[in-house]
Amino acid sequence: MNIVYRTVHIILAAAVFPAVFFLQLFYMEISPKFLDYGMSLEFSLYQIFDLFGGGSKTSAVRSAFSKESLSNIWSVFAGSRASLVLMMISAVLTLALTVFVIVAGIVKGNRKVLLSASSAGLVTSILFKVFSANVCRSVVSGKVDIVSLFTKSFLGNFFGDLLSVDTLRIGAFSNAVLILFMCMVIWSVIYIVTDIGLEEDKTAKAGK
């Protein structure tokens, strides 16, 4: 029974990574400022790396985390840096807890440890949604000009001044991660309650 418990935990935790990479990362609606409608955009992390990395995921990652790219992002989000930083911290903690759950499940599979780590992951995934929602609101309100991230040339800046972000929200991956951690917590609680019941039943039989 313990092997089944650990295996399910590992599978649920491991599913976080493909969810983050392949599911919708964000949904955005952009329109010209002089019109009420425009176009919608939605990308997964995989599609972004594939689009801007020329097919090379490694080069795309290096480009995304280059000093110039990070400096540009930091300057653009000047009006919402606190929420951005907290969003990134909660994302890193969630991924770190995911790795911890996988390793803990492989090494020993202690019930209390896995339940605690899963619960912490559930909390950080909820916090990620809260802080990311704050960042999205800052973009839609115009406090953060996210269009400037993609308009570096003179022509791009010209068109960027004519565009507005009407809708921005974090994609389905965040819901998937939250649900996976929720399932881990529920699975741990079910296992612990069932195991306690079995132990009590064994004790009662032994007392007869």
C-alpha positions in Angstrom: 0.0 0.0 0.0 2.9 2.4 0.8 4.4 1.8 -2.6 1.1 2.7 -4.3 0.9 5.8 -2.1 4.4 7.0 -3.1 3.9 6.1 -6.8 0.7 8.2 -7.1 2.4 11.1 -5.3 5.4 11.0 -7.6 3.2 10.8 -10.7 1.0 13.7 -9.6 4.1 15.8 -8.8 5.9 14.9 -12.0 2.8 16.0 -14.0 3.4 19.6 -12.8 6.3 20.0 -15.3 4.6 19.1 -18.5 1.6 21.2 -17.3 3.8 24.2 -16.9 5.6 23.7 -20.2 2.8 22.6 -22.6 -0.4 24.2 -21.3 -1.5 27.7 -22.0 0.8 30.2 -20.3 -1.3 33.3 -20.8 -4.2 34.7 -22.7 -4.1 38.2 -24.1 -6.4 40.5 -26.1 -4.8 43.4 -27.9 -6.6 46.1 -29.9 -5.8 49.4 -31.5 -6.7 52.3 -29.2 -9.1 53.8 -31.7 -11.0 50.5 -32.1 -13.1 48.3 -29.8 -11.7 45.0 -31.1 -8.4 43.6 -32.2 -6.9 40.2 -31.8 -6.4 37.5 -29.2 -3.1 35.8 -28.4 -2.4 32.7 -26.3 0.9 30.9 -26.0 2.3 28.0 -24.0 5.9 28.1 -22.8 6.8 25.5 -25.4 5.3 27.7 -28.2 7.2 30.8 -27.0 10.5 29.0 -26.9 9.9 27.4 -30.2 8.8 30.7 -31.8 11.6 32.9 -30.5 14.3 30.3 -30.2 14.3 29.3 -33.9 13.6 25.7 -32.9 16.4 25.6 -30.3 14.9 25.5 -26.7 18.4 26.0 -25.2 19.1 29.2 -27.1 15.5 30.5 -26.3 16.1 30.0 -22.6 19.5 31.7 -22.7 17.9 34.6 -24.6 14.9 34.9 -22.2 17.2 35.0 -19.2 19.9 37.2 -20.7 21.0 40.4 -18.8 19.4 42.6 -21.5 16.1 40.7 -21.4 15.8 40.7 -17.7 16.8 44.4 -17.5 14.1 45.3 -20.1 11.4 43.4 -18.2 12.5 45.0 -14.9 12.2 48.5 -16.4 8.8 47.8 -18.0 7.3 46.5 -14.8 8.5 49.4 -12.7 5.0 50.2 -11.7 4.3 46.6 -10.5 7.6 45.2 -9.3 6.4 44.0 -5.9 3.7 41.8 -7.4 6.1 40.6 -10.1 8.7 39.6 -7.6 6.2 37.9 -5.3 4.8 36.1 -8.3 8.2 34.8 -9.4 9.1 33.8 -5.8 5.8 31.8 -5.4 6.5 30.2 -8.8 10.0 29.2 -7.8 8.9 27.8 -4.5 6.1 25.8 -6.1 8.6 24.2 -8.6 11.0 23.6 -5.7 8.3 21.9 -3.6 7.4 19.8 -6.7 11.0 18.5 -6.9 11.1 17.9 -3.2 7.9 15.9 -3.3 9.3 13.7 -6.1 12.6 13.2 -4.3 10.9 12.5 -1.0 8.5 10.0 -2.6 11.4 8.2 -4.2 13.7 8.2 -1.1 11.3 7.4 1.7 7.7 8.5 1.2 7.1 9.6 4.8 3.4 10.5 5.0 3.8 13.6 7.1 6.6 15.0 5.0 4.7 14.5 1.7 1.5 15.9 3.2 3.3 19.0 4.5 5.2 19.5 1.2 2.0 19.1 -0.8 0.1 21.5 1.4 2.9 24.0 1.1 2.8 23.6 -2.7 -0.9 24.2 -2.7 -0.5 27.4 -0.8 2.3 28.7 -3.0 0.3 27.8 -6.2 -2.6 29.8 -4.8 -0.3 32.7 -4.0 1.0 32.6 -7.5 -2.5 33.0 -8.9 -3.1 36.0 -6.6 0.1 37.8 -7.4 -0.1 37.1 -11.1 -3.7 38.5 -11.1 -2.3 41.7 -9.6 0.3 41.9 -12.4 -2.3 41.3 -15.1 -4.5 44.0 -13.7 -1.5 46.4 -13.8 -1.0 45.6 -17.5 -4.7 46.0 -18.4 -5.0 49.3 -16.5 -2.1 50.7 -18.4 0.2 51.0 -15.3 2.5 48.6 -17.0 3.2 49.0 -20.8 3.8 45.3 -21.7 3.6 46.1 -25.4 6.9 47.9 -25.2 8.5 44.5 -24.5 7.9 43.5 -28.1 8.4 46.9 -29.8 12.0 47.9 -29.6 12.4 49.4 -33.1 11.3 52.9 -34.1 8.5 51.4 -36.3 7.6 49.0 -33.4 7.4 51.8 -30.9 5.1 53.8 -33.3 2.7 50.9 -33.5 3.1 50.1 -29.8 1.8 53.6 -29.0 -1.4 52.7 -30.9 -2.0 49.4 -29.2 -3.7 48.6 -25.8 -4.0 45.4 -23.8 -7.7 44.9 -23.2 -7.4 41.5 -21.5 -4.5 39.6 -19.9 -4.8 36.6 -17.7 -2.6 33.7 -16.7 -3.4 30.5 -18.6 -4.7 27.1 -17.8 -1.3 25.8 -16.5 -1.8 27.6 -13.2 -5.1 25.9 -12.6 -3.6 22.5 -13.5 -0.7 23.0 -11.1 -3.2 24.0 -8.3 -5.4 21.0 -9.0 -2.4 18.6 -9.0 -1.3 19.8 -5.6 -4.9 19.7 -4.3 -5.0 16.1 -5.5 -1.7 15.3 -3.6 -3.1 16.8 -0.4 -6.4 14.8 -0.8 -4.5 11.6 -1.7 -2.3 12.0 1.5 -5.3 12.7 3.7 -7.2 9.7 2.3 -4.2 7.4 2.7 -3.5 8.6 6.3 -7.2 8.3 7.4 -7.4 4.8 5.7 -4.2 3.7 7.3 -5.2 4.8 10.7 -8.5 2.9 10.3 -6.6 -0.2 9.3 -4.3 0.1 12.3 -7.2 0.6 14.7 -8.9 -2.5 13.1 -5.8 -4.6 13.6 -5.5 -3.4 17.3 -9.1 -4.2 17.9 -8.7 -7.7 16.4 -5.5 -8.3 18.4 -7.4 -7.3 21.6 -10.0 -10.0 21.1 
